[in-house]
Amino acid sequence: MGESESITRWLVAEGRELGEGSAVVDHYANRLVEAGVPLARANIAQRFANPLLVAWGVIWTPESSTEYDVTHAMLDTASYVGSPFEYVLTKERPLHKSLLNLDSKVEHSSYIELADAGGTDLYANFLRYGDGSKNGCTYVTNDPTGFLPEHIQLIEDTAHGLAAAMEPITMRRSTESLLKTYIGEGPANAVSSGSIQRGEHTSIEAVVLISDLRGFTSKSEQWTDAKLLEAMNGYFDAVVHAVEKHGGDVLKFMGDGILCVFTIDDQQNAADQCKNAIDSANAALDGLSRLNEQRVAENQETLFMGIGINLGTVTYGNIGSPNRLDFTVLGTAVNIASRVQDLCKALEEEVLVTQKVASYWPIEFEDKGTHTVRGIANPIRLFGSKR
């Protein structure tokens, strides 16, 4: 069996079953080196089906393999335009380029950086997948003679095997990434594992955080669509970044409202998750304050929001029709968090929490008395942040 056949057989058998991109690339690159290819660096990029990320990839060197993500915005920057990746993906043909004696005033920065790191020669090609997507790969050597024809031939002969190993990994990662983008990391893991199907549900303890943008209805009538969406995206970014930084899951955008949960495992974890929700609320307000400074500088109106936080039992699962599902949390605890958030405006508070939440961290709050909450039989005691 020839070397290319041996490498390909491993890729379509053991490699395809590994399920980890960096492990596949690491083994593949080392096999090329063992076969005599003077490889010093490989960059195997993979397309994402995701509105936030356009690609992920693995950079291999003899010392390590490192994964990275690429955002859509990066495709409009100088780091991509004119790069070997753009060349092979737009022209749909390989690229073989010497990295010796480059003119830094003319050549793309990526070539200069590779040459400065000792690279002498570059070969780039692409892998084509069953969905029609093209996925760029670059290979660099430090050998003074560069890549010989037999080296390039081995890379090309094993390209289909590499595609066979990487495509299922890329498809799984795209699916997982989409789920995490739309329903959060925790729910995404449950849904992708098949543990929560339609009609199934789990009752869990959780801290529920609901935020709302003040005056959204009037603003939606007065502002242009572009102006409204810009404001909402800034507000969403402030809240989502704060919640995810403190370990919460953003489950749903409801108009200008945001539903978030911090799931609880035990009594000690309940205190920690209450603190995480409180810290998220404060961080979100800080983020909105920074956004407002920018908006004032641009002669735009400032934004205000209210946040309600409650702790209790929620029903966690998929609901909907056989052909259309929605992942959410339901229950009295969620309803109370929503009603508490509604009271922020009347009580002129940015953050209100229920007694269950405040009892874990009383130093953070001051008593705002008992209040009648719509849909709840008995009045509940609310607490406002001391910040």
C-alpha atoms as a printed R data frame, in Angstrom:
    type eleno elety resid chain resno       x      y      z
1   ATOM     1    CA   MET     A     1   0.000  0.000  0.000
2   ATOM     2    CA   GLY     A     2   1.373  3.414 -0.966
3   ATOM     3    CA   GLU     A     3   1.751  6.263  1.516
4   ATOM     4    CA   SER     A     4  -1.165  8.254  0.100
5   ATOM     5    CA   GLU     A     5  -3.451  5.211  0.296
6   ATOM     6    CA   SER     A     6  -2.374  4.526  3.896
7   ATOM     7    CA   ILE     A     7  -3.010  8.113  4.995
8   ATOM     8    CA   THR     A     8  -6.345  8.246  3.180
9   ATOM     9    CA   ARG     A     9  -7.479  4.952  4.697
10  ATOM    10    CA   TRP     A    10  -6.746  6.274  8.188
11  ATOM    11    CA   LEU     A    11  -8.610  9.534  7.474
12  ATOM    12    CA   VAL     A    12 -11.797  7.878  6.217
13  ATOM    13    CA   ALA     A    13 -11.795  5.256  8.993
14  ATOM    14    CA   GLU     A    14 -10.224  6.165 12.360
15  ATOM    15    CA   GLY     A    15  -9.923  9.870 11.533
16  ATOM    16    CA   ARG     A    16 -13.575 10.249 10.558
17  ATOM    17    CA   GLU     A    17 -14.623  8.694 13.872
18  ATOM    18    CA   LEU     A    18 -12.406 10.888 16.074
19  ATOM    19    CA   GLY     A    19 -14.905 13.755 16.118
20  ATOM    20    CA   GLU     A    20 -12.224 16.313 16.955
21  ATOM    21    CA   GLY     A    21 -10.774 18.579 14.281
22  ATOM    22    CA   SER     A    22  -7.476 19.327 15.974
23  ATOM    23    CA   ALA     A    23  -6.787 15.607 16.516
24  ATOM    24    CA   VAL     A    24  -7.457 14.820 12.850
25  ATOM    25    CA   VAL     A    25  -5.263 17.663 11.595
26  ATOM    26    CA   ASP     A    26  -2.503 16.805 14.052
27  ATOM    27    CA   HIS     A    27  -2.385 13.168 12.923
28  ATOM    28    CA   TYR     A    28  -2.666 14.097  9.219
29  ATOM    29    CA   ALA     A    29   0.139 16.680  9.355
30  ATOM    30    CA   ASN     A    30   2.434 14.332 11.250
31  ATOM    31    CA   ARG     A    31   1.765 11.577  8.717
32  ATOM    32    CA   LEU     A    32   2.752 13.979  5.926
33  ATOM    33    CA   VAL     A    33   5.982 14.784  7.780
34  ATOM    34    CA   GLU     A    34   6.709 11.078  8.282
35  ATOM    35    CA   ALA     A    35   6.191 10.617  4.542
36  ATOM    36    CA   GLY     A    36   8.897 13.189  3.809
37  ATOM    37    CA   VAL     A    37   6.869 16.399  3.358
38  ATOM    38    CA   PRO     A    38   8.940 19.189  5.042
39  ATOM    39    CA   LEU     A    39   5.868 20.692  6.672
40  ATOM    40    CA   ALA     A    40   6.383 23.491  9.228
41  ATOM    41    CA   ARG     A    41   2.830 24.858  9.439
42  ATOM    42    CA   ALA     A    42  -0.645 23.895  8.235
43  ATOM    43    CA   ASN     A    43  -3.866 25.879  8.486
44  ATOM    44    CA   ILE     A    44  -7.020 23.855  7.773
45  ATOM    45    CA   ALA     A    45 -10.073 26.163  7.701
46  ATOM    46    CA   GLN     A    46 -13.715 25.032  7.743
47  ATOM    47    CA   ARG     A    47 -16.884 26.934  6.819
48  ATOM    48    CA   PHE     A    48 -19.545 27.509  9.478
49  ATOM    49    CA   ALA     A    49 -23.308 27.649  8.867
50  ATOM    50    CA   ASN     A    50 -23.786 30.399 11.432
51  ATOM    51    CA   PRO     A    51 -24.961 34.040 11.366
52  ATOM    52    CA   LEU     A    52 -22.153 35.090 13.738
53  ATOM    53    CA   LEU     A    53 -19.200 32.932 12.672
54  ATOM    54    CA   VAL     A    54 -18.168 32.241  9.101
55  ATOM    55    CA   ALA     A    55 -15.456 29.670  9.742
56  ATOM    56    CA   TRP     A    56 -13.347 27.775 12.235
57  ATOM    57    CA   GLY     A    57 -10.004 26.160 11.709
58  ATOM    58    CA   VAL     A    58  -6.935 24.403 13.053
59  ATOM    59    CA   ILE     A    59  -3.382 25.744 12.877
60  ATOM    60    CA   TRP     A    60  -0.821 22.956 13.148
61  ATOM    61    CA   THR     A    61   2.883 23.277 13.938
62  ATOM    62    CA   PRO     A    62   5.239 20.517 15.101
63  ATOM    63    CA   GLU     A    63   4.779 21.834 18.645
64  ATOM    64    CA   SER     A    64   0.971 22.091 18.876
65  ATOM    65    CA   SER     A    65  -2.432 22.287 17.188
66  ATOM    66    CA   THR     A    66  -4.661 25.290 17.933
67  ATOM    67    CA   GLU     A    67  -8.284 25.894 16.944
68  ATOM    68    CA   TYR     A    68  -9.681 29.350 16.085
69  ATOM    69    CA   ASP     A    69 -12.923 31.034 14.921
70  ATOM    70    CA   VAL     A    70 -13.482 33.556 12.126
71  ATOM    71    CA   THR     A    71 -16.294 36.140 12.243
72  ATOM    72    CA   HIS     A    72 -18.131 37.471  9.196
73  ATOM    73    CA   ALA     A    73 -16.631 40.904  9.819
74  ATOM    74    CA   MET     A    74 -13.111 39.541  9.330
75  ATOM    75    CA   LEU     A    75 -13.872 38.713  5.697
76  ATOM    76    CA   ASP     A    76 -14.091 42.423  4.950
77  ATOM    77    CA   THR     A    77 -10.684 43.182  6.454
78  ATOM    78    CA   ALA     A    78  -7.230 43.267  4.905
79  ATOM    79    CA   SER     A    79  -6.329 40.065  6.760
80  ATOM    80    CA   TYR     A    80  -8.558 38.081  4.367
81  ATOM    81    CA   VAL     A    81  -8.737 40.145  1.173
82  ATOM    82    CA   GLY     A    82  -5.699 39.207 -0.901
83  ATOM    83    CA   SER     A    83  -4.787 36.246  1.316
84  ATOM    84    CA   PRO     A    84  -4.096 32.723  0.011
85  ATOM    85    CA   PHE     A    85  -7.476 31.666  1.418
86  ATOM    86    CA   GLU     A    86  -9.296 34.241 -0.675
87  ATOM    87    CA   TYR     A    87  -7.301 33.186 -3.723
88  ATOM    88    CA   VAL     A    88  -8.143 29.466 -3.604
89  ATOM    89    CA   LEU     A    89 -11.764 29.992 -2.567
90  ATOM    90    CA   THR     A    90 -12.598 32.591 -5.218
91  ATOM    91    CA   LYS     A    91 -10.495 31.228 -8.085
92  ATOM    92    CA   GLU     A    92 -11.187 27.591 -7.143
93  ATOM    93    CA   ARG     A    93  -7.688 26.451 -7.948
94  ATOM    94    CA   PRO     A    94  -4.555 25.677 -5.883
95  ATOM    95    CA   LEU     A    95  -1.814 28.210 -5.225
96  ATOM    96    CA   HIS     A    96   1.931 27.472 -5.037
97  ATOM    97    CA   LYS     A    97   3.962 30.514 -4.001
98  ATOM    98    CA   SER     A    98   7.551 31.077 -2.938
99  ATOM    99    CA   LEU     A    99   7.990 33.095  0.253
100 ATOM   100    CA   LEU     A   100  11.563 34.114 -0.579
101 ATOM   101    CA   ASN     A   101  12.571 37.684 -1.423
102 ATOM   102    CA   LEU     A   102   9.067 39.115 -0.992
103 ATOM   103    CA   ASP     A   103   8.379 42.816 -1.474
104 ATOM   104    CA   SER     A   104   6.557 43.970  1.675
105 ATOM   105    CA   LYS     A   105   5.077 46.922 -0.230
106 ATOM   106    CA   VAL     A   106   3.330 44.648 -2.712
107 ATOM   107    CA   GLU     A   107   2.679 41.285 -1.076
108 ATOM   108    CA   HIS     A   108  -0.192 40.490  1.283
109 ATOM   109    CA   SER     A   109   0.658 40.751  4.959
110 ATOM   110    CA   SER     A   110   0.040 37.030  5.561
111 ATOM   111    CA   TYR     A   111   2.858 36.099  3.166
112 ATOM   112    CA   ILE     A   112   5.211 38.566  4.852
113 ATOM   113    CA   GLU     A   113   4.348 37.199  8.306
114 ATOM   114    CA   LEU     A   114   4.946 33.610  7.208
115 ATOM   115    CA   ALA     A   115   8.258 34.571  5.600
116 ATOM   116    CA   ASP     A   116   9.332 36.470  8.718
117 ATOM   117    CA   ALA     A   117   8.623 33.315 10.730
118 ATOM   118    CA   GLY     A   118  11.021 31.354  8.528
119 ATOM   119    CA   GLY     A   119   8.668 30.161  5.805
120 ATOM   120    CA   THR     A   120  10.207 29.592  2.388
121 ATOM   121    CA   ASP     A   121   7.334 28.169  0.365
122 ATOM   122    CA   LEU     A   122   3.527 27.976  0.538
123 ATOM   123    CA   TYR     A   123   0.986 25.659 -1.031
124 ATOM   124    CA   ALA     A   124  -2.771 26.288 -0.698
125 ATOM   125    CA   ASN     A   125  -5.744 24.238 -1.884
126 ATOM   126    CA   PHE     A   126  -9.346 23.681 -0.832
127 ATOM   127    CA   LEU     A   127 -11.613 20.852  0.261
128 ATOM   128    CA   ARG     A   128 -15.057 20.636 -1.333
129 ATOM   129    CA   TYR     A   129 -17.912 19.217  0.770
130 ATOM   130    CA   GLY     A   130 -21.205 17.582 -0.125
131 ATOM   131    CA   ASP     A   131 -23.165 20.792  0.507
132 ATOM   132    CA   GLY     A   132 -21.060 22.622 -2.080
133 ATOM   133    CA   SER     A   133 -18.994 24.582  0.439
134 ATOM   134    CA   LYS     A   134 -15.275 25.137 -0.166
135 ATOM   135    CA   ASN     A   135 -12.816 25.030  2.713
136 ATOM   136    CA   GLY     A   136  -9.342 26.511  2.358
137 ATOM   137    CA   CYS     A   137  -6.087 24.903  3.480
138 ATOM   138    CA   THR     A   138  -2.561 26.302  3.531
139 ATOM   139    CA   TYR     A   139   0.729 24.439  3.980
140 ATOM   140    CA   VAL     A   140   4.069 26.119  4.689
141 ATOM   141    CA   THR     A   141   7.620 24.786  4.746
142 ATOM   142    CA   ASN     A   142  10.850 26.238  6.134
143 ATOM   143    CA   ASP     A   143  12.983 24.016  3.896
144 ATOM   144    CA   PRO     A   144  15.307 26.097  1.644
145 ATOM   145    CA   THR     A   145  14.276 24.070 -1.414
146 ATOM   146    CA   GLY     A   146  10.559 24.531 -0.733
147 ATOM   147    CA   PHE     A   147   7.886 21.962 -1.588
148 ATOM   148    CA   LEU     A   148   8.891 19.494 -4.290
149 ATOM   149    CA   PRO     A   149   6.336 18.182 -6.813
150 ATOM   150    CA   GLU     A   150   6.075 14.872 -4.945
151 ATOM   151    CA   HIS     A   151   5.241 16.717 -1.716
152 ATOM   152    CA   ILE     A   152   2.418 18.639 -3.364
153 ATOM   153    CA   GLN     A   153   1.201 15.474 -5.070
154 ATOM   154    CA   LEU     A   154   0.896 13.709 -1.697
155 ATOM   155    CA   ILE     A   155  -1.104 16.629 -0.279
156 ATOM   156    CA   GLU     A   156  -3.429 16.530 -3.290
157 ATOM   157    CA   ASP     A   157  -3.742 12.725 -3.266
158 ATOM   158    CA   THR     A   158  -4.891 12.791  0.384
159 ATOM   159    CA   ALA     A   159  -7.161 15.847  0.119
160 ATOM   160    CA   HIS     A   160 -10.332 13.797 -0.409
161 ATOM   161    CA   GLY     A   161  -9.512 11.705  2.634
162 ATOM   162    CA   LEU     A   162  -8.978 14.853  4.719
163 ATOM   163    CA   ALA     A   163 -12.327 16.181  3.493
164 ATOM   164    CA   ALA     A   164 -14.030 12.900  4.447
165 ATOM   165    CA   ALA     A   165 -12.645 13.156  7.985
166 ATOM   166    CA   MET     A   166 -13.305 16.876  8.496
167 ATOM   167    CA   GLU     A   167 -16.749 17.234  6.888
168 ATOM   168    CA   PRO     A   168 -18.763 15.362  9.570
169 ATOM   169    CA   ILE     A   169 -16.905 17.260 12.289
170 ATOM   170    CA   THR     A   170 -17.726 20.534 10.557
171 ATOM   171    CA   MET     A   171 -21.388 19.600 10.124
172 ATOM   172    CA   ARG     A   172 -21.711 18.715 13.816
173 ATOM   173    CA   ARG     A   173 -19.957 21.892 14.891
174 ATOM   174    CA   SER     A   174 -22.189 23.979 12.628
175 ATOM   175    CA   THR     A   175 -25.310 22.406 14.134
176 ATOM   176    CA   GLU     A   176 -24.063 22.862 17.692
177 ATOM   177    CA   SER     A   177 -23.011 26.427 16.946
178 ATOM   178    CA   LEU     A   178 -26.429 27.289 15.508
179 ATOM   179    CA   LEU     A   179 -28.207 25.841 18.551
180 ATOM   180    CA   LYS     A   180 -25.940 27.741 20.963
181 ATOM   181    CA   THR     A   181 -26.470 30.952 18.996
182 ATOM   182    CA   TYR     A   182 -30.254 30.725 19.189
183 ATOM   183    CA   ILE     A   183 -31.032 28.983 22.494
184 ATOM   184    CA   GLY     A   184 -27.859 29.175 24.615
185 ATOM   185    CA   GLU     A   185 -25.162 26.667 25.517
186 ATOM   186    CA   GLY     A   186 -26.950 24.620 28.190
187 ATOM   187    CA   PRO     A   187 -30.196 24.093 26.235
188 ATOM   188    CA   ALA     A   188 -28.196 23.479 23.049
189 ATOM   189    CA   ASN     A   189 -26.330 20.612 24.701
190 ATOM   190    CA   ALA     A   190 -29.611 19.087 25.915
191 ATOM   191    CA   VAL     A   191 -31.337 19.404 22.541
192 ATOM   192    CA   SER     A   192 -28.387 18.145 20.465
193 ATOM   193    CA   SER     A   193 -28.008 15.097 22.713
194 ATOM   194    CA   GLY     A   194 -31.684 14.262 22.144
195 ATOM   195    CA   SER     A   195 -32.422 14.352 25.870
196 ATOM   196    CA   ILE     A   196 -35.257 16.851 25.481
197 ATOM   197    CA   GLN     A   197 -37.711 16.033 22.687
198 ATOM   198    CA   ARG     A   198 -41.147 17.442 21.916
199 ATOM   199    CA   GLY     A   199 -43.507 16.799 24.807
200 ATOM   200    CA   GLU     A   200 -40.679 15.973 27.201
201 ATOM   201    CA   HIS     A   201 -39.855 18.426 29.962
202 ATOM   202    CA   THR     A   202 -37.655 18.742 32.997
203 ATOM   203    CA   SER     A   203 -38.480 20.581 36.199
204 ATOM   204    CA   ILE     A   204 -35.422 22.344 37.568
205 ATOM   205    CA   GLU     A   205 -34.543 25.051 40.044
206 ATOM   206    CA   ALA     A   206 -33.267 28.187 38.378
207 ATOM   207    CA   VAL     A   207 -32.714 31.889 38.788
208 ATOM   208    CA   VAL     A   208 -34.746 33.659 36.106
209 ATOM   209    CA   LEU     A   209 -33.649 37.060 34.819
210 ATOM   210    CA   ILE     A   210 -35.871 39.075 32.501
211 ATOM   211    CA   SER     A   211 -34.874 42.447 31.076
212 ATOM   212    CA   ASP     A   212 -36.968 44.929 29.126
213 ATOM   213    CA   LEU     A   213 -36.154 48.074 27.173
214 ATOM   214    CA   ARG     A   214 -38.177 51.009 28.461
215 ATOM   215    CA   GLY     A   215 -40.399 52.939 26.038
216 ATOM   216    CA   PHE     A   216 -39.943 50.400 23.240
217 ATOM   217    CA   THR     A   217 -43.514 50.737 21.936
218 ATOM   218    CA   SER     A   218 -43.330 54.502 21.454
219 ATOM   219    CA   LYS     A   219 -39.828 54.272 20.016
220 ATOM   220    CA   SER     A   220 -40.916 51.628 17.503
221 ATOM   221    CA   GLU     A   221 -43.576 54.050 16.247
222 ATOM   222    CA   GLN     A   222 -41.280 57.098 16.092
223 ATOM   223    CA   TRP     A   223 -37.949 55.702 14.909
224 ATOM   224    CA   THR     A   224 -36.984 54.314 11.520
225 ATOM   225    CA   ASP     A   225 -36.443 50.574 11.321
226 ATOM   226    CA   ALA     A   226 -32.697 51.060 10.940
227 ATOM   227    CA   LYS     A   227 -32.502 53.354 13.969
228 ATOM   228    CA   LEU     A   228 -34.615 51.000 16.073
229 ATOM   229    CA   LEU     A   229 -32.614 47.910 15.147
230 ATOM   230    CA   GLU     A   230 -29.332 49.671 15.865
231 ATOM   231    CA   ALA     A   231 -30.545 50.646 19.339
232 ATOM   232    CA   MET     A   232 -31.924 47.195 20.090
233 ATOM   233    CA   ASN     A   233 -28.748 45.445 18.960
234 ATOM   234    CA   GLY     A   234 -26.700 47.660 21.260
235 ATOM   235    CA   TYR     A   235 -29.037 46.908 24.174
236 ATOM   236    CA   PHE     A   236 -29.108 43.176 23.375
237 ATOM   237    CA   ASP     A   237 -25.322 43.097 23.195
238 ATOM   238    CA   ALA     A   238 -25.013 44.700 26.648
239 ATOM   239    CA   VAL     A   239 -27.354 42.183 28.286
240 ATOM   240    CA   VAL     A   240 -26.247 39.048 26.440
241 ATOM   241    CA   HIS     A   241 -22.548 39.719 27.005
242 ATOM   242    CA   ALA     A   242 -23.166 40.273 30.725
243 ATOM   243    CA   VAL     A   243 -25.294 37.144 31.172
244 ATOM   244    CA   GLU     A   244 -22.994 34.824 29.238
245 ATOM   245    CA   LYS     A   245 -19.918 36.202 31.017
246 ATOM   246    CA   HIS     A   246 -21.498 35.192 34.338
247 ATOM   247    CA   GLY     A   247 -22.523 31.703 33.240
248 ATOM   248    CA   GLY     A   248 -26.184 32.250 32.348
249 ATOM   249    CA   ASP     A   249 -28.114 31.076 29.309
250 ATOM   250    CA   VAL     A   250 -29.962 33.565 27.104
251 ATOM   251    CA   LEU     A   251 -33.003 31.563 26.021
252 ATOM   252    CA   LYS     A   252 -35.174 33.987 24.130
253 ATOM   253    CA   PHE     A   253 -35.596 37.486 22.717
254 ATOM   254    CA   MET     A   254 -39.225 38.562 23.160
255 ATOM   255    CA   GLY     A   255 -39.567 41.805 21.245
256 ATOM   256    CA   ASP     A   256 -37.360 44.026 23.400
257 ATOM   257    CA   GLY     A   257 -37.442 41.566 26.305
258 ATOM   258    CA   ILE     A   258 -34.747 39.013 27.088
259 ATOM   259    CA   LEU     A   259 -35.347 35.771 29.013
260 ATOM   260    CA   CYS     A   260 -32.305 34.316 30.782
261 ATOM   261    CA   VAL     A   261 -31.786 31.467 33.232
262 ATOM   262    CA   PHE     A   262 -29.079 30.402 35.672
263 ATOM   263    CA   THR     A   263 -29.728 26.749 36.483
264 ATOM   264    CA   ILE     A   264 -29.253 25.500 40.050
265 ATOM   265    CA   ASP     A   265 -27.697 22.177 41.089
266 ATOM   266    CA   ASP     A   266 -27.758 22.388 44.900
267 ATOM   267    CA   GLN     A   267 -28.211 24.776 47.832
268 ATOM   268    CA   GLN     A   268 -24.717 26.229 47.621
269 ATOM   269    CA   ASN     A   269 -25.079 26.608 43.889
270 ATOM   270    CA   ALA     A   270 -28.329 28.538 44.461
271 ATOM   271    CA   ALA     A   271 -26.420 31.268 46.295
272 ATOM   272    CA   ASP     A   272 -23.755 31.347 43.591
273 ATOM   273    CA   GLN     A   273 -26.298 31.531 40.787
274 ATOM   274    CA   CYS     A   274 -28.221 34.315 42.514
275 ATOM   275    CA   LYS     A   275 -24.957 36.253 42.709
276 ATOM   276    CA   ASN     A   276 -24.221 35.503 39.056
277 ATOM   277    CA   ALA     A   277 -27.645 36.849 38.068
278 ATOM   278    CA   ILE     A   278 -27.143 39.954 40.222
279 ATOM   279    CA   ASP     A   279 -23.676 40.545 38.770
280 ATOM   280    CA   SER     A   280 -25.107 40.038 35.280
281 ATOM   281    CA   ALA     A   281 -27.750 42.695 35.920
282 ATOM   282    CA   ASN     A   282 -25.151 45.180 37.154
283 ATOM   283    CA   ALA     A   283 -22.810 44.406 34.260
284 ATOM   284    CA   ALA     A   284 -25.680 44.833 31.781
285 ATOM   285    CA   LEU     A   285 -26.477 48.247 33.256
286 ATOM   286    CA   ASP     A   286 -22.817 49.227 33.012
287 ATOM   287    CA   GLY     A   287 -22.803 48.095 29.389
288 ATOM   288    CA   LEU     A   288 -25.921 50.119 28.660
289 ATOM   289    CA   SER     A   289 -24.340 53.148 30.322
290 ATOM   290    CA   ARG     A   290 -21.328 52.883 28.014
291 ATOM   291    CA   LEU     A   291 -23.663 52.517 25.054
292 ATOM   292    CA   ASN     A   292 -25.539 55.644 26.130
293 ATOM   293    CA   GLU     A   293 -22.310 57.638 26.323
294 ATOM   294    CA   GLN     A   294 -21.685 56.709 22.712
295 ATOM   295    CA   ARG     A   295 -25.259 57.526 21.734
296 ATOM   296    CA   VAL     A   296 -25.100 60.952 23.390
297 ATOM   297    CA   ALA     A   297 -21.891 61.684 21.493
298 ATOM   298    CA   GLU     A   298 -23.779 60.825 18.287
299 ATOM   299    CA   ASN     A   299 -26.782 62.997 19.265
300 ATOM   300    CA   GLN     A   300 -29.033 59.981 19.793
301 ATOM   301    CA   GLU     A   301 -31.499 59.328 22.595
302 ATOM   302    CA   THR     A   302 -30.379 57.400 25.648
303 ATOM   303    CA   LEU     A   303 -31.854 53.990 26.453
304 ATOM   304    CA   PHE     A   304 -33.245 52.680 29.741
305 ATOM   305    CA   MET     A   305 -34.099 49.185 30.882
306 ATOM   306    CA   GLY     A   306 -35.589 47.317 33.807
307 ATOM   307    CA   ILE     A   307 -34.510 43.928 35.131
308 ATOM   308    CA   GLY     A   308 -36.509 41.489 37.242
309 ATOM   309    CA   ILE     A   309 -34.899 38.499 38.974
310 ATOM   310    CA   ASN     A   310 -36.629 35.582 40.690
311 ATOM   311    CA   LEU     A   311 -35.735 32.104 41.926
312 ATOM   312    CA   GLY     A   312 -37.949 29.031 41.703
313 ATOM   313    CA   THR     A   313 -38.966 25.902 39.866
314 ATOM   314    CA   VAL     A   314 -39.284 26.134 36.103
315 ATOM   315    CA   THR     A   315 -40.323 23.688 33.406
316 ATOM   316    CA   TYR     A   316 -37.529 23.338 30.891
317 ATOM   317    CA   GLY     A   317 -38.128 21.832 27.451
318 ATOM   318    CA   ASN     A   318 -39.350 21.873 23.852
319 ATOM   319    CA   ILE     A   319 -42.914 22.897 23.091
320 ATOM   320    CA   GLY     A   320 -44.745 23.356 19.804
321 ATOM   321    CA   SER     A   321 -46.154 21.412 16.874
322 ATOM   322    CA   PRO     A   322 -44.634 18.288 15.301
323 ATOM   323    CA   ASN     A   323 -42.937 20.443 12.654
324 ATOM   324    CA   ARG     A   324 -42.012 23.537 14.658
325 ATOM   325    CA   LEU     A   325 -40.541 23.617 18.166
326 ATOM   326    CA   ASP     A   326 -39.512 26.314 20.578
327 ATOM   327    CA   PHE     A   327 -37.157 25.768 23.490
328 ATOM   328    CA   THR     A   328 -38.150 27.720 26.579
329 ATOM   329    CA   VAL     A   329 -38.810 27.709 30.313
330 ATOM   330    CA   LEU     A   330 -42.295 28.006 31.744
331 ATOM   331    CA   GLY     A   331 -43.865 28.268 35.168
332 ATOM   332    CA   THR     A   332 -44.844 30.586 37.987
333 ATOM   333    CA   ALA     A   333 -41.217 31.507 38.677
334 ATOM   334    CA   VAL     A   334 -40.914 32.867 35.133
335 ATOM   335    CA   ASN     A   335 -44.206 34.750 35.377
336 ATOM   336    CA   ILE     A   336 -43.144 36.378 38.638
337 ATOM   337    CA   ALA     A   337 -39.798 37.474 37.170
338 ATOM   338    CA   SER     A   338 -41.690 39.079 34.290
339 ATOM   339    CA   ARG     A   339 -44.135 40.877 36.600
340 ATOM   340    CA   VAL     A   340 -41.294 42.050 38.853
341 ATOM   341    CA   GLN     A   341 -39.546 43.491 35.825
342 ATOM   342    CA   ASP     A   342 -42.781 45.325 34.931
343 ATOM   343    CA   LEU     A   343 -42.740 47.004 38.376
344 ATOM   344    CA   CYS     A   344 -39.292 48.510 37.807
345 ATOM   345    CA   LYS     A   345 -40.850 51.464 36.019
346 ATOM   346    CA   ALA     A   346 -43.513 52.157 38.675
347 ATOM   347    CA   LEU     A   347 -40.989 51.883 41.523
348 ATOM   348    CA   GLU     A   348 -38.325 53.777 39.549
349 ATOM   349    CA   GLU     A   349 -35.818 50.961 39.951
350 ATOM   350    CA   GLU     A   350 -33.404 49.533 37.414
351 ATOM   351    CA   VAL     A   351 -33.247 46.137 39.120
352 ATOM   352    CA   LEU     A   352 -35.832 44.452 41.341
353 ATOM   353    CA   VAL     A   353 -35.506 40.986 42.888
354 ATOM   354    CA   THR     A   354 -37.793 38.793 44.938
355 ATOM   355    CA   GLN     A   355 -37.181 37.909 48.583
356 ATOM   356    CA   LYS     A   356 -35.845 34.469 47.626
357 ATOM   357    CA   VAL     A   357 -33.020 36.089 45.662
358 ATOM   358    CA   ALA     A   358 -32.337 38.869 48.153
359 ATOM   359    CA   SER     A   359 -32.137 36.418 51.077
360 ATOM   360    CA   TYR     A   360 -28.884 35.004 49.722
361 ATOM   361    CA   TRP     A   361 -27.235 38.410 49.298
362 ATOM   362    CA   PRO     A   362 -29.053 40.892 51.596
363 ATOM   363    CA   ILE     A   363 -26.109 43.284 51.561
364 ATOM   364    CA   GLU     A   364 -26.787 43.952 47.867
365 ATOM   365    CA   PHE     A   365 -30.389 45.135 48.341
366 ATOM   366    CA   GLU     A   366 -32.817 47.306 50.259
367 ATOM   367    CA   ASP     A   367 -36.429 46.459 51.043
368 ATOM   368    CA   LYS     A   368 -38.989 48.028 48.713
369 ATOM   369    CA   GLY     A   369 -42.030 46.630 50.525
370 ATOM   370    CA   THR     A   370 -44.767 44.242 49.439
371 ATOM   371    CA   HIS     A   371 -46.569 44.711 46.157
372 ATOM   372    CA   THR     A   372 -49.471 43.154 44.324
373 ATOM   373    CA   VAL     A   373 -48.269 41.304 41.272
374 ATOM   374    CA   ARG     A   374 -50.657 40.699 38.398
375 ATOM   375    CA   GLY     A   375 -51.623 37.035 38.123
376 ATOM   376    CA   ILE     A   376 -50.233 36.142 41.572
377 ATOM   377    CA   ALA     A   377 -52.728 35.682 44.438
378 ATOM   378    CA   ASN     A   378 -50.595 36.993 47.315
379 ATOM   379    CA   PRO     A   379 -48.525 40.191 47.384
380 ATOM   380    CA   ILE     A   380 -44.765 39.625 47.214
381 ATOM   381    CA   ARG     A   381 -41.910 41.484 48.859
382 ATOM   382    CA   LEU     A   382 -39.482 43.172 46.481
383 ATOM   383    CA   PHE     A   383 -35.942 44.423 46.919
384 ATOM   384    CA   GLY     A   384 -34.059 47.036 44.939
385 ATOM   385    CA   SER     A   385 -30.354 47.180 44.210
386 ATOM   386    CA   LYS     A   386 -28.222 49.483 46.395
387 ATOM   387    CA   ARG     A   387 -25.919 50.408 43.486
